[in-house]
Amino acid sequence: MQRQHRSGRANQLAGLQVGKGESVSSLRVETLRLCWLEAFIEVAETENISEAALNLGYDQSTASRYIQRLEKWLGKKLIEPGKVSDLENARISIGLTDEGLEFREIAVAAVDALVGSRTEAASRADLLGEMAVMLGKMRAALDGMRNPRIAEAQPNVEAMEALFELMVSDTEVEAPIDALKNINKSTRRFFGMFERRNRKLPKATSGDEFDAEFFLKLAAEQEAQRK
């Protein structure tokens, strides 16, 4: 009888609505997404949601949605728009709550532990695979050229393609994993700017400009290191 009572109580809890179309049972630990942690860590680092989204290669609304879902999953408020660390720095637009500061340490430790458990080969394949997807999307957009706002990205995309081909074809001299991570991060940031231009969205920050020489210099540096 007691077991039946507990089972009935569990069913009642599972059916409680905590949001539109979402039940308590949907907030189990299994629903936590690493992309939420990644977004939160980047927002905490940059103190700017637009810049964080740019660094991660997606739009501001996606970054905001990830933060909101993480806050809902935790039941805690992590960021506070009016709480900034430097009032004289216009780039800083948000701050962390006390609970956000505490959770930042947990999130960084968790992500570092998970990333550290991967083999270098797995990390390398993931980083190159992500870059291949971004390059493919940019190449398709440039070949279609329906939006003149992205035309100036052509030299950089060509340099990125050459750099990518060098990294995947030269199996004897592989780029150090840390260098590959930095190249991937730079590619994601550039891709974020590219997508914003291609979708005719407003600039995210005053620094949201194509650097016509950036990837050309990066490709030259990587080529020099291989010689």
C-alpha positions in Angstrom: 0.0 0.0 0.0 2.8 2.3 0.9 4.6 1.5 -2.4 1.4 2.4 -4.3 1.1 5.6 -2.4 4.7 6.6 -3.3 4.2 5.7 -6.9 1.0 7.8 -7.1 2.9 10.7 -5.5 5.7 10.4 -8.0 3.2 10.4 -10.9 1.6 13.5 -9.5 4.9 15.3 -9.2 5.8 14.3 -12.8 2.7 15.9 -14.0 3.1 19.2 -12.3 3.5 22.0 -14.8 6.5 24.3 -14.3 6.3 26.0 -17.7 4.3 26.0 -20.8 4.4 22.4 -22.1 7.1 21.4 -19.7 6.8 19.1 -16.6 9.0 18.6 -13.6 10.3 15.3 -15.1 11.8 17.3 -18.0 14.2 19.1 -15.6 16.2 16.0 -14.7 20.0 16.1 -14.9 19.8 14.3 -18.2 18.5 17.4 -19.8 21.5 19.6 -19.0 23.3 20.6 -22.2 27.0 21.3 -22.4 26.3 24.2 -24.8 24.5 26.0 -22.0 27.6 25.7 -19.8 29.8 26.8 -22.8 27.6 29.9 -23.3 27.5 30.8 -19.6 31.3 30.5 -19.3 31.9 32.7 -22.4 29.3 35.3 -21.2 31.0 35.3 -17.7 34.4 35.8 -19.4 33.4 38.6 -21.8 30.7 40.2 -19.7 28.8 40.8 -22.9 26.2 38.5 -24.4 26.7 39.8 -28.0 30.5 39.3 -27.8 30.1 35.9 -26.3 27.7 34.8 -29.0 30.2 36.2 -31.6 33.0 34.2 -30.1 30.9 31.0 -30.1 29.7 31.4 -33.7 26.0 32.0 -33.2 23.6 34.9 -32.7 22.8 36.8 -29.5 19.3 35.3 -29.2 20.8 31.8 -29.1 23.2 32.7 -26.3 20.5 34.4 -24.3 18.3 31.3 -24.7 21.0 29.0 -23.5 21.6 31.2 -20.4 17.9 31.3 -19.7 17.6 27.5 -20.0 20.6 27.0 -17.7 19.1 29.4 -15.1 15.8 27.5 -15.3 17.5 24.2 -14.9 19.4 25.5 -11.9 16.6 27.5 -10.4 19.0 30.3 -10.0 19.6 33.7 -11.5 23.2 33.8 -12.9 23.5 37.1 -14.8 22.4 40.6 -14.0 22.3 43.3 -16.7 22.8 46.2 -14.4 25.6 44.7 -12.3 28.8 45.4 -14.2 32.4 45.2 -13.0 33.6 48.4 -14.8 31.2 51.3 -15.3 33.7 53.1 -17.5 34.0 50.2 -20.0 31.2 50.5 -22.5 31.8 47.0 -23.8 30.8 45.4 -20.4 27.1 45.2 -20.3 26.3 42.4 -17.8 27.6 41.0 -14.6 27.2 37.9 -12.6 25.1 37.5 -9.5 26.6 36.0 -6.4 25.1 32.6 -7.4 26.5 33.2 -10.9 30.0 33.7 -9.5 29.8 30.5 -7.5 28.4 28.5 -10.4 31.1 29.8 -12.8 33.7 27.9 -10.8 31.6 24.7 -11.0 30.9 25.1 -14.7 34.6 25.8 -15.6 35.8 22.8 -13.5 33.1 20.5 -15.0 33.8 21.5 -18.6 37.6 21.3 -18.1 37.3 17.8 -16.6 35.1 16.6 -19.5 37.3 18.1 -22.2 40.4 16.8 -20.4 39.0 13.3 -20.5 38.9 13.2 -24.3 41.8 11.9 -26.4 43.6 14.5 -28.5 42.6 12.6 -31.7 38.9 13.0 -30.7 39.3 16.7 -29.9 41.2 17.3 -33.2 38.5 15.5 -35.3 35.8 17.5 -33.5 37.5 20.9 -34.1 38.3 20.2 -37.7 34.8 18.9 -38.3 33.3 22.0 -36.9 35.5 24.2 -39.0 34.6 22.2 -42.1 30.9 22.9 -41.5 31.5 26.6 -41.0 33.7 26.9 -44.1 31.1 25.0 -46.2 28.4 27.4 -45.2 30.5 30.5 -45.9 31.6 29.1 -49.3 28.0 28.3 -50.3 26.9 31.8 -49.3 29.8 33.4 -51.3 29.2 31.3 -54.3 25.6 32.4 -54.3 26.6 36.0 -53.6 23.0 37.2 -53.0 24.3 39.6 -50.3 27.0 42.1 -51.3 27.7 42.7 -47.6 29.7 39.5 -47.4 31.8 40.1 -50.5 34.7 41.5 -48.5 35.0 38.2 -46.6 36.2 36.4 -49.7 40.0 36.8 -49.1 39.7 35.6 -45.5 37.5 32.6 -46.4 40.0 31.6 -49.2 42.8 31.9 -46.6 40.8 29.8 -44.1 40.1 27.1 -46.8 43.9 27.0 -47.6 44.7 26.7 -44.0 42.1 24.0 -43.4 43.4 22.0 -46.4 46.9 22.2 -45.0 45.8 21.0 -41.6 43.8 18.0 -42.9 46.2 16.9 -45.6 49.5 17.1 -43.8 49.2 14.2 -41.4 53.0 14.1 -40.8 53.2 17.5 -39.2 50.0 18.2 -37.3 49.3 21.5 -35.8 49.5 21.5 -31.9 46.1 21.0 -30.4 46.3 24.3 -28.6 47.0 26.1 -31.9 44.1 24.2 -33.5 41.8 25.3 -30.7 42.8 28.9 -31.2 42.2 28.6 -35.0 38.8 27.1 -34.3 37.9 29.8 -31.9 38.9 32.5 -34.4 37.0 30.7 -37.1 33.9 30.6 -35.0 34.2 34.3 -34.3 34.6 35.2 -37.9 31.7 32.9 -38.8 29.5 34.7 -36.3 30.4 38.0 -38.0 29.8 36.5 -41.4 26.4 35.1 -40.5 25.4 38.4 -39.0 26.3 40.2 -42.3 24.7 37.5 -44.4 21.4 37.6 -42.5 21.6 41.4 -42.6 21.5 41.7 -38.9 23.0 44.8 -37.1 26.5 44.7 -35.9 27.0 43.2 -32.4 29.8 45.4 -31.2 32.0 48.2 -32.5 34.6 45.6 -33.2 32.3 43.5 -35.4 34.3 44.2 -38.6 36.0 41.8 -41.1 39.8 42.0 -40.8 40.9 41.5 -44.4 44.4 40.4 -43.3 43.6 38.3 -40.2 43.4 34.8 -41.6 46.0 35.6 -44.3 48.5 36.3 -41.5 47.3 33.2 -39.6 47.8 30.9 -42.6 51.2 32.4 -43.2 52.2 31.8 -39.6 51.1 28.2 -39.7 52.9 27.6 -43.0 56.1 29.1 -41.5 55.9 26.8 -38.5 55.7 23.7 -40.7 58.9 24.6 -42.5 
